[in-house]
C-alpha cells in the first residue's frame, strides 16, 4: 500500500499529489502551487513584469469559495 500526500494548489484550488506541488514564500507567508500554475506565474511575470511576491501574498490570504447546494 502506497500513501500519497495530497496538497491543494493555492492558485486554482485543485487537489494535487504532493510531488506535483512546490512551496513559495514571500513576506513571511507561504503558499503551495502546482507545477502547471508555477509555469503560468513565471510566464505571466516575464511578459507583464509583475512582482510574483505580491501574488504569493495575495494567494496566501484568499481562501477557496465553498458552494452549497
C-alpha positions as CSV (number, residue, x, y, z in Angstrom):
1,X,0.0,0.0,0.0
2,X,1.4,3.4,-1.0
3,X,0.3,6.6,0.7
4,X,0.3,9.8,-1.3
5,X,0.3,13.3,0.2
6,X,-2.4,15.5,-1.4
7,X,-2.0,19.3,-1.4
8,X,-4.4,22.0,-2.6
9,X,-2.9,24.4,-5.2
10,X,-3.2,28.0,-3.9
11,X,-3.8,29.3,-7.4
12,X,-6.5,27.0,-8.8
13,X,-7.6,25.3,-5.5
14,X,-7.2,21.9,-7.1
15,X,-6.0,19.0,-5.1
16,X,-2.7,17.6,-6.5
17,X,-0.3,14.9,-5.4
18,X,2.5,16.3,-3.1
19,X,5.2,15.7,-5.7
20,X,3.4,18.0,-8.2
21,X,3.4,21.0,-5.8
22,X,6.0,23.5,-4.8
23,X,6.0,25.8,-1.8
24,X,6.5,29.6,-2.5
25,X,7.3,32.1,0.2
26,X,7.1,35.9,0.4
27,X,6.7,38.4,3.2
28,X,6.6,35.6,5.8
29,X,3.7,33.9,4.0
30,X,3.7,30.5,2.3
31,X,1.5,29.1,-0.5
32,X,1.5,25.8,-2.3
33,X,1.3,25.9,-6.1
34,X,1.1,23.1,-8.6
35,X,3.8,22.9,-11.3
36,X,1.3,23.9,-14.0
37,X,0.4,27.1,-12.2
38,X,4.0,27.8,-11.4
39,X,4.7,27.8,-15.2
40,X,1.8,30.2,-15.7
41,X,3.0,32.5,-13.0
42,X,6.6,32.5,-14.4
43,X,5.5,33.3,-17.9
44,X,3.0,35.9,-16.8
45,X,5.7,37.5,-14.7
46,X,8.1,37.8,-17.6
47,X,5.5,39.2,-20.0
48,X,3.8,41.6,-17.7
49,X,6.8,42.4,-15.4
50,X,4.7,41.7,-12.4
51,X,6.0,41.0,-8.9
52,X,5.4,37.4,-8.0
53,X,6.0,38.2,-4.3
54,X,2.8,40.3,-4.3
55,X,0.8,37.5,-5.9
56,X,2.1,35.0,-3.3
57,X,0.9,37.2,-0.5
58,X,-2.5,37.6,-2.2
59,X,-2.8,33.8,-2.7
60,X,-1.9,33.2,0.9
61,X,-4.6,35.4,2.1
62,X,-7.5,34.2,0.0
63,X,-9.5,31.1,0.7
64,X,-11.4,28.9,-1.7
65,X,-15.1,29.6,-2.1
66,X,-17.4,26.8,-0.9
67,X,-20.6,26.3,-2.8
68,X,-23.6,24.8,-1.1
69,X,-26.5,23.1,-3.0
